Amino acid sequence: MKKLISLLIVAFMTMGASLAEGALVTYFSHTGENYNVGVIEEGNTAKLAKVIAEQTGADLFEIVPVVDYPQSYDECLEAATAEQREGARPEYVGDVENWDQYDTIFIGYPIWWGEIPNIVYTFMENHDFAGKTVIPFNTHEGSGQAHSQRDIENALPDATVLHGLAVRGATAQNDADATAKAVSDWLSGLGM
Ligand SMILES: Cc1cc2nc3c(=O)[nH]c(=O)nc-3n(C[C@H](O)[C@H](O)[C@H](O)COP(=O)(O)O)c2cc1C
């Protein structure tokens, strides 16, 4: 019996270690003026991404636009409208090193006009997701996930997409305890 318990402990430890080594949290997040939170130096989704990385031991990769979005909220709304209308694929700086080493990819974004920002599509189209497990997460100010869960499933047909987490932007920005709890509840629901 003792031997069995030790074996199980080792098995669980190995599972934990393999998630930490094989998991990546990638996200896009906008700083500057935003709805409900004023002018912020770290984006709401960035804060959420860091909590997920901390709780899972995953690596982090931020999708940073080559051409910055406007700092002003109204101008950012206009920029998002324009890129959605044009189906733009904005470029980002650098890329993930050692993509093949990751089998679990968390993908984070704010909801923009009910959609995933176009730059996140640039990222998804730049990588091979065959055989990967993808876990979406997002911040918003009322839309929840909108239809982004389905959009990711459609964009990444070769991946297994698990159920995502949506957190209010203002909560991610200002309430670390509530954010940590939302993340841990969600991760346990996913069996992590
Ligand atoms: C261009 C733009 C469009 C937005 N559209 C929506 C929306 O349709 N639904 C919603 O709930 N929130 C919307 N928001 C609010 C953001 O989703 C929310 O503030 C989010 O937490 C921002 O995350 P970030 O700081 O990581 O960029 C919008 C914000 C911006 C800047």
The ligand as an SDF file (V2000), in Angstrom:
LIG
                    3D

 31 33  0  0  0  0  0  0  0  0999 V2000
  -11.1460   48.8480  -28.6230 C   0  0  0  0  0  0  0  0  0  0  0  0
  -11.9020   48.3180  -27.4390 C   0  0  0  0  0  0  0  0  0  0  0  0
  -13.0870   47.6340  -27.6200 C   0  0  0  0  0  0  0  0  0  0  0  0
  -13.7500   47.0450  -26.5280 C   0  0  0  0  0  0  0  0  0  0  0  0
  -14.8840   46.3300  -26.7380 N   0  0  0  0  0  0  0  0  0  0  0  0
  -15.4640   45.6730  -25.6960 C   0  0  0  0  0  0  0  0  0  0  0  0
  -16.5830   44.8320  -25.8970 C   0  0  0  0  0  0  0  0  0  0  0  0
  -17.1080   44.6720  -27.0080 O   0  0  0  0  0  0  0  0  0  0  0  0
  -17.1050   44.1830  -24.8210 N   0  0  0  0  0  0  0  0  0  0  0  0
  -16.5880   44.3350  -23.5600 C   0  0  0  0  0  0  0  0  0  0  0  0
  -17.0920   43.7140  -22.6360 O   0  0  0  0  0  0  0  0  0  0  0  0
  -15.5080   45.1210  -23.3380 N   0  0  0  0  0  0  0  0  0  0  0  0
  -14.9410   45.7890  -24.3770 C   0  0  0  0  0  0  0  0  0  0  0  0
  -13.8340   46.5700  -24.1680 N   0  0  0  0  0  0  0  0  0  0  0  0
  -13.2530   46.6300  -22.8160 C   0  0  0  0  0  0  0  0  0  0  0  0
  -12.0570   45.6780  -22.6970 C   0  0  0  0  0  0  0  0  0  0  0  0
  -12.3860   44.3680  -23.1250 O   0  0  0  0  0  0  0  0  0  0  0  0
  -11.5870   45.6050  -21.2510 C   0  0  0  0  0  0  0  0  0  0  0  0
  -11.3370   46.8800  -20.7560 O   0  0  0  0  0  0  0  0  0  0  0  0
  -10.3520   44.7260  -21.1230 C   0  0  0  0  0  0  0  0  0  0  0  0
  -10.1710   44.3730  -19.7790 O   0  0  0  0  0  0  0  0  0  0  0  0
   -9.1000   45.4150  -21.6350 C   0  0  0  0  0  0  0  0  0  0  0  0
   -8.0050   44.5790  -21.4060 O   0  0  0  0  0  0  0  0  0  0  0  0
   -6.4930   45.0500  -21.5760 P   0  0  0  0  0  0  0  0  0  0  0  0
   -6.2210   46.0660  -20.4890 O   0  0  0  0  0  0  0  0  0  0  0  0
   -5.7250   43.7980  -21.3470 O   0  0  0  0  0  0  0  0  0  0  0  0
   -6.3290   45.5980  -22.9420 O   0  0  0  0  0  0  0  0  0  0  0  0
  -13.2100   47.2100  -25.2230 C   0  0  0  0  0  0  0  0  0  0  0  0
  -12.0230   47.9420  -25.0530 C   0  0  0  0  0  0  0  0  0  0  0  0
  -11.3810   48.4910  -26.1380 C   0  0  0  0  0  0  0  0  0  0  0  0
  -10.1030   49.2690  -25.9220 C   0  0  0  0  0  0  0  0  0  0  0  0
  1  2  1  0
  2  3  1  0
  2 30  2  0
  3  4  2  0
  4  5  1  0
  4 28  1  0
  5  6  2  0
  6  7  1  0
  6 13  1  0
  7  8  2  0
  7  9  1  0
  9 10  1  0
 10 11  2  0
 10 12  1  0
 12 13  2  0
 13 14  1  0
 14 15  1  0
 14 28  1  0
 15 16  1  0
 16 17  1  0
 16 18  1  0
 18 19  1  0
 18 20  1  0
 20 21  1  0
 20 22  1  0
 22 23  1  0
 23 24  1  0
 24 25  2  0
 24 26  1  0
 24 27  1  0
 28 29  2  0
 29 30  1  0
 30 31  1  0
M  END
$$$$
